[in-house]
């Protein structure tokens, strides 16, 4: 079993790598997909990171990178995507050729609002923040909840809460993944510590 971790606009960062390392015991391999080909770029703020993402990658390119990784996988994959990475995961969730995917978790993937017609073909969890600054979240949550293969989790946290660089992160958070009777691993919740 392989875990694909798709980054947000900040790309490959030490905190993202540290987060994924905590999940290594569940997977034979963890592969990172980020907009900048693994370069650790030190952005001074979120606005700079967003501009760099738009100029150097964009959602379409990130989605293409993810789809290529899924296609070449000979093993079953789970995907965890953050912000634009979660949007890329959402985009491929409805593609029939993505047969090796077992499950997806999308964290605060606000661009899903442009793609609510997608119907995921396998277990997908969408983790929404408490609210979004630039749009009303409720219609998006309601549209996504209509999909029987989608579990929606609403948090009390802000967009970017899993990323220390976002400025909205909480101090400590852990993701708890459980195995159910069918052997399917799924997100079980968030637990704040400290």
N, C-alpha and C positions, 0 to 999 in steps of 0.2 A: 504494500500500500504506500502510495506517494502523496505527500502534501505539497500543493502549490500555494505559495504565499505571494499575493499580488499587492504591491505597495501602493501607497498614496502618492501625492505629488512630490513628496520629499525623497522618494526613491529608497535605495538601500541605505539603511541607517543601523547603527549599533543597537538602539532599542528594539528595532524590528527583528534583527538577528537574535537578540536575547529572548524576545518573546517566542520566536519560532523554536529556539533551542529547548524551551520548556515542553514542547510538544513532540520532541524527537522520539520519546519512548513509545509513542503510538504509531510511528511510521518508519518504514525502511529507508526512506529518503525524503528530504525537504528541499524543494527547488524554489528559488526566489525569482520572481518576474517583476522587473521594475522598469520605469520609463527610460532609464539612462544606462542600461547595459551593465549594471553592477557598480558604476562609479559612485563613490560616496561624495556627493556634492554638498558643501556647507552653505546652505541658504541662510541669509540673515533674518528673513521673515517669511510668512506664508504667502504674501503677495509676490515676492520675488520667486518663490518656488512655483507658484501658479503660472506666472508669465513664462518661466523656463519650460514648464511642462507643455503649455500651449504651443510654444515655438518649436520645441525639440521632439515632441512625441504626439500628444493628443490622445483622446479616447480610442479612436479608430486604430491607431498603431498599437496601443497597449492591448486592445482586444485581439488584434492579429497575433501579437506575441504569445498571448495566453492560449489562443486556439491552436497555434502551431505546437506548443508544448503539450497540450492535451492530445493532439493527433499523433505525435510521435511516441507517446507513452505506451508501453506494452503492459503496464500494470494499471490497476484501478487507482483513481485519484480523488482526493478531497481538495477543495479549494477554499482558502480564506482570503478575502479581498477587502482592502481598506479604502474607503472613499472612491476615487476613480478606479482603483483596482477592483473594488466590489462592483462597480458599474460594469467594468469589462467582464467580470464573472457572470453577472446578471445577463449580459448580452449573449454569451455563449450558452447559457442555461437552456435556451429554447431551441438550440440547433440539434437536429437529429444526429449529426455525425459525431456528437460529443458523447459517445457510448461508454467511454472509459470513466466518466465522472460518476462518482457515487453520491457526493453531497457538496453543497456550497454554503458558505457563510459570508454574507455581505455586511460589513460594518459601515454605517452612516454613508451610504452610497446615494448621495442626493440627486445625481443625474439619472437615476432610475425613473424620476418623474417624467422624463422624455421618452420612456420605453415601457410604460405600464401595460402595453398590449402583449409583451412577451409572456409566454406561458412556460415556466420551467418544466423540464421533462423528468426531473428527479428531485430528491429532497433538497430544499433550499431554505435557509434561514436568513431573514433580513433583519438586521439590528438597527433600529432607528434612534436618533437622538431625541431629546425631549422636544426640541423644536429646531427649525432652520430659520436663519435670519432673513433670507431673501425670498422665501415662498412659504405658502401654507402647506404644512406637512400632511394634514388630515386626509385630503382627497387621494394623495399618493398611497398612504397607509391603507385606506379603504380599497383602493384598486388592487393593490398587491395581495391583500388578505383574501380576495376572492379566489385566488389560485389554491386548489386543494393540496398542491405539493409544497406550498410555502408556509413556513411558520414565521410570524412577525413577533419581534420582541421590541417593546418600547422601553427605553431607559430614561433615567432622570438626568442623564449627562448631556453635554453639548457635543456638537459635531467635532470629531477629532479627539474624542476622549481617550483613545488608546495610544495616541502619539504624543510624546513629550514635547515635540517641536511645534505642535499646533497651538499651544498656549491655553488650551481648554482641557488638558488631560487631568485626570484625577491622580492622586498620589500613588496608589498601588491598586492594581486590578489583576485578577486572575481569571482565566477562562477555564471552565470545568467541562471536560468532555467525558461522556459516559458511554459505555457499551450497553446496548439493550439486548434483549434475548435473541434477536435475529443477527447479532454481530455487527449491527450498524452503529457507528460512532456518531454522536450528535452533540451539539452544543447544549449544555444543561443550565448555563446561567453565568452570571458575573458575580464576583465576590470582592468587595472593596476591603482592603486591609489598611489599618493605620490611620 
